[in-house]
Amino acid sequence: MVAIVAVLGALVLLTKPDLPAELSAATFVGSETFVGSETCAGCHQAEAANWRASQHPHAMAHATAQTVLGDFNDADFEHHGVRSRFFRRDGRFLVETDGPDGALATFEVKYTFGLDPLQQYLIEFPDGRLQALSIAWDSRPKAQGGQHWFHLYPDETIRHDDPLHWTKLNQNWNFMCAECHSTGVRKNYDAAADRFDTRFAEISVGCEACHGRGSRHVGWAQDRASWWRPARTDDPAKGLVVRFDERSSVAWTIDEKTGQPQRSMPPPALRKEVETCGLCHARRGVLSEDWVPGRSLSDTHIVLPLARGLYHADGQMRDEVYNYGSFKQSRMFEAGVTCSDCHDPHSAKLRLPGDATCLQCHTTEVYASATHHRHEGVMPPLACASCHMPARTYMVIDQRHDHSFRVPRPDISVKAGTPDACTDCHADKPAAWAASAIARWHGAQRKGLQTYAEALAAGWSGKAGATADLAAIATDRALPAFARASALAALAPYASPATLEAARTGLADPDPMVRIGALDMLETVPPVQAWGLASKLLSDPVRGVRVRAAELLASVPAASQPAPDRAAFERAAAEFIAAQQFNADRPEARTALGTFHARQGQFAEAEADFRAALRLSPQFAPAAINLADLYRHLKRDDEGERVLRAAIAASPTEAGLHHALGLTLVRMGRRGDALPELRQAATLAPEDARYAYVHALALQANGQLADAAAVLKDSLARHPDDRNLAALAAEVARQSAQPQQR
């Protein structure tokens, strides 16, 4: 078999001698190899021409006079006291800026990164890291405000020891960027040596980034074209890894009853095109490099659900979450619309200019009229996207449209504090004004698919009724699976016998993200009970589900595992460990592995992993907190104190560290030392009612009832529905009144 693979690879290379040099790093998997975009272009010339006009082939490039857009003619740029200089020498592009130790040094730009509206630059370090400069070039025309250097964090002073500094962890190309800006990436991180040997099959986003390895397809094409070889039995798949045929033989018509576009056939259960685009257009983590286009993204990646800080409660994008999570909340996704219904898949441009793309399906008479948009005579005219795809700006100048295609709901903004498209433009008006206007135009009863804002907002803030509301969202199959998965995950702090039915329903859902959300919900359920609910998912067909199930169930000792399930757990646990070892360059993965080992009773291994996480990033608070908790279990609180104090020195504003240190000091009998730490945690994170509760509890135990009452009063003003705060406030009031009754 190996000989056949070698011959096929050699045949492909001989056919196209001008393939890119990067193919020397191509890896073989089974009988499939990468062949390069220029090989594909030999037959698919029109598609290749569209691709070359897109941003994909410019996602990454060697730094040359042709690819570098920025001003390297001895240009200066100053940011918060650091003056950087961009210049050329001997044909190389150089920058003098603050290095890993904070001192000015000169670095060579090895690669360009991106094209429009900005271009970044990558610096190579001796340990194989590529790091992205935080100073970027605004590549827009000068008339649009471009053609200058700017800093990606304009309002922040970022020191050399900050993880956001361009030389540090969170600007690392190998982990943060490579998979989506190049084709066929292999990270090749050596944890023992703390070095990378990252390779790619093609430097930019080529044909095989979406279509998969092309050697079998090339072989199929050569067989069909050869007169000197007998043709093989024709392959219906044409040797392709995936066929994007979701739009084949599909028509859209207007439903006479509803007036809405209707697909001529139901969409397939697995949306191959959306899952493939999601590889790069989703906020996600990586479990494995064995991604295959057309398969569920959750098989090799962890897709982040609607979570506080990433999304607004109604599902609108907040942080840089890209398009996958937004689109999967939309009615368009539910109806069967796919990416290439709107975008040409090779140029990535809209199929038609502006509103004409929308009016492919939505009739002009209804939707391009003032009776619909209510903005007749407004100049410039409003586009469909203005109201249904509001834009947010990322990386200072990069505007991106929300792809959840939502109906403007300022009435939800009034209740949940979410932004709305109306007051994006009418910034001088409150959301209530916009809600009143829409009620006059379209009636007071608002309908829509995205009806989960109040439930998620309640869950995130701990309001009364959150449990029932989240459970209702989680089990409503009429709602988007992405939202149901998010509601299940948000139920984790509220898991109880009353909500377990929602978990059971979610564990059997056909969508893997919902199954993962149900597993997330069970995080606070006793391990043996969780085993009875979730152990069947150890053999789930989707790796991401299996991995999460193994992580959840790791606390169940082997002796307590039913014999028929043990092999499934061992297989899933091995996948979980492999995923964390693949990401061993990240403190998050080392901490997850340490937690897994601790749950398994492997304390020495857990300690080593937590220590490794802190070596990678002394500022990574979860590693310090988990290590201190491990030391609590091992009755080594003195070591836990040292770990937490070192972490606080690196991250003094991290509330969780102060909270953990306070608890450690309480256990050590040093209540007087603990109180300032618990107070600092509550001060730094007033949105977390738990910190205030523990601080007040410690004050109560120390006899400082008046101080405890003041803390509780202040926190209850922020969290009026928190039962723990209310109960403790009542107890403190009772104790305070006792001396007066004597």
Residue pairs with C-beta under 8 A, 6 or more apart in sequence:
1 31
4 31
5 28
5 31
5 33
8 31
8 33
8 215
8 219
9 28
9 33
9 215
11 219
11 222
12 33
12 35
12 39
12 215
12 218
12 219
13 19
13 23
15 39
15 218
15 222
16 35
16 36
16 38
16 39
16 42
18 38
19 35
19 36
19 38
19 39
20 36
20 38
20 202
20 203
22 36
22 200
22 201
22 202
22 203
23 34
23 35
23 36
23 201
23 202
25 186
25 199
25 200
25 201
26 33
26 34
26 184
26 201
27 33
27 34
27 184
27 186
27 199
27 201
29 213
29 290
31 215
31 216
32 212
32 213
32 215
32 216
32 241
33 213
33 215
34 183
34 184
34 201
34 202
34 208
34 213
34 214
34 215
35 208
35 213
35 214
35 215
35 218
36 201
36 202
36 206
36 208
37 48
37 51
37 57
37 202
37 206
37 207
37 208
39 214
39 218
40 47
40 48
40 206
40 207
40 208
40 211
40 214
41 48
41 207
43 221
44 207
47 207
47 346
48 207
48 346
50 344
50 346
50 347
51 57
51 207
51 346
51 347
53 347
54 346
54 347
54 348
54 349
55 114
55 115
55 116
55 348
56 204
56 205
56 206
56 209
56 348
57 204
57 205
57 206
58 67
58 112
58 114
58 115
58 204
59 113
59 114
59 115
59 180
59 181
59 182
59 204
59 205
60 111
60 112
60 113
60 122
60 181
60 182
60 203
60 204
61 67
61 111
61 112
61 203
61 204
62 110
62 111
62 112
62 203
63 93
63 109
63 110
63 111
63 112
63 121
67 112
68 93
68 109
68 112
68 119
68 121
69 112
69 115
69 119
69 137
69 139
70 86
70 119
70 121
70 137
70 149
71 86
71 137
71 147
71 148
71 149
72 86
72 87
72 88
72 93
72 94
73 86
73 87
73 88
74 85
74 86
74 87
75 85
75 86
75 87
75 149
76 83
76 84
76 85
76 86
77 83
77 84
77 85
77 86
77 135
77 149
77 150
77 151
78 84
79 135
79 151
79 154
80 156
80 157
80 158
81 157
82 97
82 98
84 95
84 96
84 97
84 98
84 135
84 149
85 95
85 96
85 97
86 93
86 94
86 95
86 149
87 94
87 95
87 96
88 94
92 108
92 109
93 108
93 109
93 121
94 106
94 107
94 108
94 109
95 106
95 107
95 109
95 121
95 123
95 133
95 135
96 104
96 105
96 106
96 107
97 104
97 105
97 107
97 133
97 135
97 166
98 104
98 105
98 160
98 165
99 105
99 107
99 160
99 167
100 160
100 165
100 167
100 168
101 160
102 159
102 160
102 161
107 123
108 123
108 124
109 121
109 122
109 123
109 133
110 122
110 123
110 124
110 130
111 121
111 122
111 130
111 203
112 119
112 120
112 121
112 122
113 119
113 120
113 121
113 122
113 132
113 173
113 177
113 181
114 120
114 181
115 139
116 139
116 140
117 138
117 139
117 140
117 146
117 397
117 398
118 136
118 137
118 138
118 139
118 150
118 395
118 396
118 397
118 398
119 136
119 137
119 139
120 132
120 133
120 136
120 137
121 132
121 133
121 136
121 137
122 130
122 131
122 132
122 133
122 173
123 130
123 131
123 133
123 166
124 130
125 131
125 167
127 194
127 195
127 196
128 174
128 195
128 196
128 197
128 198
129 172
129 173
129 174
129 196
130 172
130 173
130 174
130 178
130 198
131 166
131 167
131 168
131 171
131 172
131 173
132 166
132 171
132 172
132 173
132 176
132 177
133 166
133 171
134 151
134 152
134 153
134 158
134 164
134 165
134 166
134 171
135 149
135 150
135 151
135 152
135 166
136 149
136 150
136 151
136 152
136 395
137 148
137 149
138 145
138 146
138 147
138 148
138 149
138 150
138 397
139 146
139 147
140 146
140 147
140 397
141 147
145 397
146 397
150 396
150 397
151 396
152 395
152 396
153 164
154 396
156 164
158 164
158 165
159 165
160 167
160 168
161 168
161 650
162 168
162 619
163 169
163 170
163 617
163 619
164 170
164 171
165 171
169 586
169 587
169 616
169 617
170 176
172 585
173 181
173 198
174 187
174 189
174 196
174 198
174 585
175 187
175 583
175 585
175 586
178 185
178 187
178 198
178 200
179 185
179 279
179 280
179 286
179 289
180 205
180 279
180 280
181 204
181 205
182 200
182 201
182 202
182 203
182 204
182 205
182 209
183 200
183 201
183 202
183 203
183 204
183 205
183 206
183 208
183 209
184 200
184 201
184 202
184 208
184 209
184 213
185 198
185 199
185 200
185 201
185 289
186 198
186 199
186 200
186 289
187 196
187 198
187 289
187 582
187 585
188 196
188 197
188 198
188 199
189 195
189 196
189 198
189 582
189 584
189 585
190 196
190 197
191 581
191 584
191 585
191 612
194 585
196 585
201 208
202 208
202 209
205 280
207 214
208 214
210 276
210 277
210 293
210 345
211 217
211 240
211 241
211 242
211 293
212 240
212 241
212 242
212 292
212 293
212 294
213 241
216 239
216 240
216 241
217 238
217 239
217 240
217 241
218 239
219 239
220 232
220 235
220 238
220 239
221 238
221 239
223 229
223 231
223 232
224 231
224 234
237 243
241 292
241 293
241 294
242 272
242 276
242 292
242 293
242 294
243 294
244 272
244 273
244 276
244 294
244 340
244 345
246 267
246 268
246 271
246 272
246 273
246 336
246 338
247 338
247 340
247 341
249 264
249 265
250 263
250 264
250 265
250 336
251 263
251 264
252 261
252 262
252 263
252 264
252 360
252 361
253 261
253 262
253 264
254 260
254 261
254 262
254 363
255 261
255 262
259 363
259 366
261 335
261 361
261 362
262 335
263 335
263 336
266 336
267 335
267 336
267 338
269 510
270 294
270 295
270 296
271 333
271 338
272 293
272 294
272 295
273 338
273 339
273 340
273 345
274 324
274 327
274 328
274 333
274 338
274 339
275 294
275 295
275 296
275 297
276 293
276 294
277 323
277 324
277 339
278 284
278 297
278 303
278 324
279 291
279 293
279 297
279 301
280 322
281 322
281 323
281 324
282 297
282 301
282 303
282 321
282 322
282 323
282 324
282 325
283 303
283 304
283 310
283 319
283 320
283 321
283 322
283 324
283 325
284 297
284 301
284 302
284 303
284 304
284 324
285 301
285 302
285 304
285 583
285 588
286 300
286 301
286 302
286 582
286 583
287 300
287 301
287 302
287 543
287 544
287 547
287 575
287 579
287 582
288 300
288 543
288 578
288 579
288 582
289 300
289 582
290 300
291 299
291 300
291 301
292 299
296 512
296 542
296 544
297 303
297 324
298 512
298 513
298 516
298 542
298 543
298 544
298 545
299 512
299 542
299 543
299 544
300 543
300 544
301 544
302 516
302 544
303 324
303 325
303 513
304 310
304 321
304 325
305 325
305 482
305 485
305 486
305 489
305 513
305 517
306 313
306 315
306 325
306 452
306 456
306 482
306 483
306 486
306 490
307 486
307 489
308 460
309 318
309 319
310 317
310 318
310 319
310 321
311 317
311 318
311 319
311 321
311 325
312 318
312 416
312 418
312 419
312 453
313 416
313 417
313 418
313 452
313 453
313 454
313 456
313 457
313 460
314 406
314 409
314 412
314 416
314 418
314 450
314 452
314 453
314 456
315 326
315 329
315 404
315 406
315 450
315 452
315 453
315 482
315 483
316 326
316 390
316 402
316 404
316 406
316 418
316 419
317 325
317 326
317 392
317 400
317 402
317 404
318 392
320 394
320 395
322 400
323 400
323 403
325 482
326 402
326 403
326 404
327 333
327 339
327 403
327 404
327 405
328 480
328 481
328 482
329 404
329 406
329 449
329 450
329 480
329 482
329 483
330 337
330 403
330 404
330 405
330 406
330 449
330 480
331 405
331 448
331 449
332 405
333 480
334 449
334 480
339 345
341 351
341 360
342 350
342 351
342 357
343 349
343 350
343 351
344 350
344 351
350 357
351 357
351 360
352 359
352 360
354 383
354 384
355 368
355 383
355 384
358 367
358 384
359 367
359 368
362 384
366 372
367 373
367 384
370 376
373 382
373 387
374 437
374 441
375 381
375 382
385 391
385 401
386 421
386 425
387 408
387 421
387 422
388 405
388 406
388 407
388 408
388 421
389 401
389 402
389 403
389 405
390 401
390 402
390 419
390 421
390 424
391 399
391 400
391 401
391 402
392 399
392 400
392 402
393 399
393 400
394 400
404 450
406 448
406 450
407 446
407 448
408 420
408 421
408 422
408 434
408 438
409 420
409 446
409 448
409 450
409 453
410 420
410 422
410 423
410 431
410 432
410 433
410 434
410 435
410 438
411 431
411 435
411 438
411 439
411 446
412 418
412 420
412 453
412 454
413 419
413 420
413 423
413 431
413 434
413 435
414 431
414 432
414 435
415 453
415 454
415 457
416 453
416 454
416 457
417 457
418 453
418 457
420 431
420 434
422 429
422 431
422 434
422 437
422 438
423 429
423 430
423 431
423 433
423 434
426 433
426 434
438 446
449 478
449 479
449 480
450 480
450 483
451 479
452 473
452 479
452 483
452 486
452 487
454 469
455 466
455 469
455 470
455 472
455 473
455 487
456 470
456 473
456 486
456 487
456 490
457 463
458 464
458 465
458 466
458 469
458 470
459 466
459 469
459 470
459 487
459 490
459 491
459 493
459 494
460 490
461 687
461 719
462 493
462 689
462 719
462 721
462 722
463 721
464 721
465 721
466 494
467 491
467 494
467 496
467 498
467 499
470 487
470 488
470 490
470 491
470 494
470 499
470 502
471 487
471 491
471 498
471 499
471 501
471 502
473 479
473 483
473 484
473 487
474 484
474 487
474 488
474 491
474 502
474 505
474 506
474 517
474 521
475 484
475 501
475 502
475 505
475 506
476 484
477 484
481 509
481 511
481 513
481 514
482 513
484 506
484 509
484 511
484 514
484 517
485 506
485 511
485 513
485 514
485 516
485 517
486 517
487 517
488 502
488 503
488 506
488 514
488 517
488 518
488 520
488 521
489 517
489 520
489 521
491 499
491 502
491 503
491 521
492 520
492 521
492 522
492 523
492 524
493 524
495 503
495 521
495 522
495 523
495 524
495 525
499 521
500 525
500 533
502 518
502 521
503 518
503 521
503 522
503 525
503 533
504 518
504 533
505 518
506 514
506 515
506 517
506 518
506 521
507 515
507 518
507 519
507 533
507 534
507 536
507 537
508 515
509 515
509 518
512 540
512 542
512 544
512 545
515 537
515 540
515 542
515 545
516 544
516 545
516 548
518 534
519 534
519 537
519 545
519 548
519 549
519 552
520 548
522 530
522 533
522 534
522 552
523 552
525 533
527 553
527 555
527 556
528 556
528 560
530 552
530 553
530 556
531 553
531 556
531 560
531 561
531 565
534 549
534 552
534 553
535 549
535 553
535 561
535 562
535 565
535 568
535 569
537 545
537 546
537 548
537 549
538 546
538 549
538 550
538 553
538 565
538 568
538 569
538 571
538 572
539 546
539 568
539 571
539 572
540 546
540 549
543 575
546 571
546 572
546 575
547 572
547 575
547 576
547 579
549 572
550 569
550 572
550 573
550 575
550 576
551 576
551 592
551 596
553 569
554 573
554 596
554 599
554 600
555 599
555 600
557 601
558 566
561 569
573 596
576 596
577 593
577 596
579 589
580 589
580 590
580 592
580 593
580 596
581 589
581 593
582 589
583 589
584 590
584 612
585 616
586 616
587 613
587 614
587 616
587 617
587 620
587 622
587 623
588 613
588 620
588 622
590 609
590 610
590 612
590 613
590 616
590 623
591 609
591 610
591 613
591 620
591 622
591 623
591 626
593 609
594 605
594 606
594 607
594 608
594 609
594 610
594 613
594 623
594 626
594 627
594 630
595 606
595 626
597 603
597 605
597 606
597 609
598 606
598 626
598 630
598 633
603 630
603 633
603 634
606 630
607 627
607 630
610 623
610 624
610 626
610 627
610 630
611 627
613 620
613 622
613 623
614 620
614 623
614 624
614 627
614 643
614 647
617 623
618 646
618 647
618 650
618 651
619 647
619 650
619 651
619 654
621 647
621 651
621 654
621 656
621 657
622 656
624 643
624 644
624 646
624 647
624 657
624 660
625 644
625 647
625 656
625 657
625 660
627 640
627 643
628 637
628 640
628 641
628 643
628 644
628 660
628 661
628 664
629 640
629 660
630 640
631 637
631 639
631 640
631 643
632 640
632 664
632 667
637 664
637 667
637 668
638 668
640 664
641 661
641 664
641 665
641 668
644 657
644 660
644 661
644 664
645 661
647 654
647 657
648 654
648 657
648 658
648 661
651 657
653 684
654 684
655 680
655 681
655 682
655 684
655 685
655 688
655 691
656 681
656 685
658 677
658 678
658 680
658 681
658 684
659 677
659 678
659 681
659 691
659 694
661 674
661 677
662 674
662 675
662 677
662 678
662 681
662 694
662 695
662 698
663 674
663 678
663 694
664 674
665 671
665 673
665 674
665 677
666 674
666 698
671 698
671 701
671 702
672 702
674 698
675 695
675 698
675 699
675 702
678 691
678 694
678 695
678 698
679 695
681 691
681 694
681 695
682 688
682 691
682 692
682 694
682 695
682 711
682 715
685 691
686 692
686 715
686 718
687 718
689 715
689 718
689 719
689 722
689 724
689 725
690 724
692 711
692 712
692 714
692 715
692 719
692 725
693 715
693 722
693 724
693 725
693 728
695 711
696 708
696 711
696 712
696 715
696 725
696 728
696 732
697 708
697 728
699 705
699 707
699 708
699 711
700 708
700 728
700 731
700 732
700 735
705 732
705 735
705 736
706 736
708 728
708 732
709 729
709 732
709 733
709 736
712 725
712 728
712 729
712 732
713 729
715 722
715 725
716 722
716 725
716 726
716 729
719 725
